[in-house]
Amino acid sequence: TDKTGNTSSSTSRLFTILMDGTPPTKVQTVNDSLTADIDFSSSTVQLSANWSTATDTESGVSRYWYAIGTSAGDTSVRSWTDNGTATYMTASGLSLTNGIKYYISVKAENGSGVTSAYTSSDGVTIDSIAPSEVSNLTATGSDGRIDLSWSNPSAADFAGTAIVRKTGGYPANVGDGTLIYNASGTTHADTG
């Protein structure tokens, strides 16, 4: 009834409210990149991750949350952030330190607002400093062949040495000439 006496007809309505007090399943895997998991990143301002889906048979998964820190579950770099329903993320504008390992943690939230336990990545170490150069390079020529030998840097994250051949001058970069070697050994015989 309103102030002037108008009365609406009576209608009965049935409302169903789903109460879901159980959390979604836990995310099983968090990878430190948008594709396969990585152990090192050269960026000091950005991290990315992707993860497996969680499920909730009662009210569904409504969103994922991620956080970034220096240990599993830590939020010291980026506090819990709503990521919607996407199972990947890229966080920019970070201030990451060379040599420090960072972990991305993810949890799921269901339609009733209940969150799962978090799962963390195995961590990604920031490596923004290039390794030192190879040393003790020797080249010995004989009969259409040049035997090369060298000592690799001792850095723990050293991945390999690239050797480029160029006629008429020194190569400016790895793409400036013919790549004749790209591995972690200490010798190579060039017959080209």
N, C-alpha and C positions, 0 to 999 in steps of 0.2 A: 504494500500500500504506500502511495506517496502522500504528500502534504495536502493534496486536494481531494483525497479519498479514492483515487483510482487504484484498483486492485488487479494484479495480474492473475492469470489462471495458474493453478498449482501444477507443477510438473515435478516429477521425481527424477533425479539423476543419480546414476551409480558411478562412483569414482573408484578406480583401482590404483592403489599406491603400492609400488613394489619396493620392499625394504630389502636391501642387499647388504648385509653386514660382513660378508666374507670378501677378502681382497682378491684381485685378479691374480693369475699365475705370475710368477716372477719371470722377468726377461731372462733368457738363458745365456745369451752371448752379446757382448758389446765389443765392437771392433774400433780401433783407433784410426779410422779414416772413412771415407765415403764408400770404399770398396773393401778389399782385403785388409786385414790387420797389419799395421806397421809398428816398428819399434822406435824409429827416429823420425823427427821432423825438423826442418830448418827454419820454420816460421816462428817468430817470437810474438806474433800478434793474433794467430788464428789456430784453432783446433777443430777437427771434424770427427764424427763418429757415425756408425750405423749399428743397428741392433735387431735381434730377433723379436717377433711379435709376442705379446702376452695375450692371454684369453680370459674372459669372464663370462661364463654361461648364463648368469642371472641378469646382470644389467649391462654387459658389454664393457669394453675398454673405451673410455671417453677421451683420454689424453695420456701422453707420456711426459715425464719430468726428467730433466738432466741437470747435473751439477758437475763442476770441475774443481779438483783440488790436488794436493800433493800426496795423497794416500787414498785408498779405496773409501768411498763415502764422504770424503772431505769436501767442503763447500767454500774453501778459502779463496779460490780464484773466481768462481761464478756460483752464486747461490742457486737453489733449486729454481729452475726456469721452465715454464709451461711450453711444451713443444707441439701442442695439438696432437693429432693422430699420426703424424709423420714418424717413421722409424729411422730417421737420419737427422743430423744437425750439423751446422757449422757455426761456431761462435767466433766472432771477430772483435777487434778492439781490446784484446787481452794484453797483458804485460807479462810475458813468459821469460824465464831466465835460462840461459844456456847451461846445459849439464844437469838440469832438474827434470825428474820424471813426473809427468802429470797423468791423472786418472780421470776418466769420464764415467760418472755413475748415472744409472737410469732406473726409474721406477715407473710403474703403470698405475693409473687411477681408473676406477670403474664409474659407472653411471650414478652411483650413490655417494661418490666422493671418497671411497675407501682406497688407500694406496697399497701396493705390494711392497715387499722388501726390495731394496735396491740391489742391482748387479753392477759391478764395476769392470772396466776394461783392464787389461794387464799392464796398461801404462804406456806412454810414449815419451821418450827422452828428447828434449830440445837440443839440437846440435846445429848451431848457427855459425860455427867456426870451421872453415875448411881445414883438412889435414895438411900437415907440412908436405913439402915436395919430396919426391924420391931423392936418394943420394947415391953416390958412388956409381953413376951411370958410366958404362964403358960400351964402346962399339968397335967391333973388330971385323974388318971386311976381308972376304976371300971368295974368289970364283963365283960372282953373282949372288953372294949371300952376305948379310951383315948379322953377326951374332951380338945381341944386346944383353946386358946384365945390369942389375941395379939392386939397391936396398930399399925396401918399402918403409914408410913411416910406421912408428910403433903405436899409433893411436888405436884405442880399443874399437872404434867404429870405422876403421879403415876398410873400404869395400873393394878397392882395386885400382889398378893403374891403366890409363889409356895412353896408347902410343899412336901418334899420327905421323904419316910420312907426307912430305910435300916437296915438290921440286921447285927450285928457284927462290927459296926463302923459308923462314920459320913459320909454322902454322900459328894463326892468331888465336884459335880455339879448337876444340875437338872436331868441329864440323868443317874446318878449313884444311882439307887434304884427304888422304886415304887412311882410315882407321885400320891399323894392322894388328893391334893387340888391345884387348880390354878384359882383364882378369886380375887375379890377385897374386900371380906368381912373380918370380924375380928374373926370368930369362925369356928370351924370344929370338928365334932365327927368322929374319926377314929375307925372303927370296924374291920379292917383287921388284 
